[in-house]
Amino acid sequence: MSSAEGKTVHTDNGATTNNTTKTITEAFARTSVDFGGPFVTVQGRGKRREKRYLCLFTCLATRAVHLEIAFGLDTDSFLNAFYRMVSRRGLPEEMYRIMVPILKVLTEN
């Protein structure tokens, strides 16, 4: 007889053990975010140059990455990149910024 993650398991020989294996979660359930840049991009036929920033989302379970372009370092640019990531990957359960939880900061405002 076996049970789900973190629960007591009773084996056939009567021994009781704790099941401490990791659960498999969906990708990007625990996500870290970081910024890189600035990168100079050319708009149109080389007439207008603008700074853009890389918003890097990393899945902490699988090390998969999702890249988005942010138009600046302000909150609105980050939220736009975050919403684009969420629309493709789903809403993360936990968000980290350089290993510091930021989800609480986002929900307080």
HELIX and SHEET records of a PDB file:
HELIX    1   1 THR A   75  ARG A   89  1                                  15    
HELIX    2   2 LEU A  103  GLU A  108  1                                   6    
SHEET    1   A 2 THR A   8  HIS A  10  0                                        
SHEET    2   A 2 THR A  16  ASN A  18 -1                                        
SHEET    1   B 5 VAL A  65  ALA A  70  0                                        
SHEET    2   B 5 ARG A  48  CYS A  59 -1                                        
SHEET    3   B 5 ARG A  30  GLN A  43 -1                                        
SHEET    4   B 5 GLU A  94  ARG A  97  1                                        
SHEET    5   B 5 VAL A 100  PRO A 101 -1                                        
END                                                                             
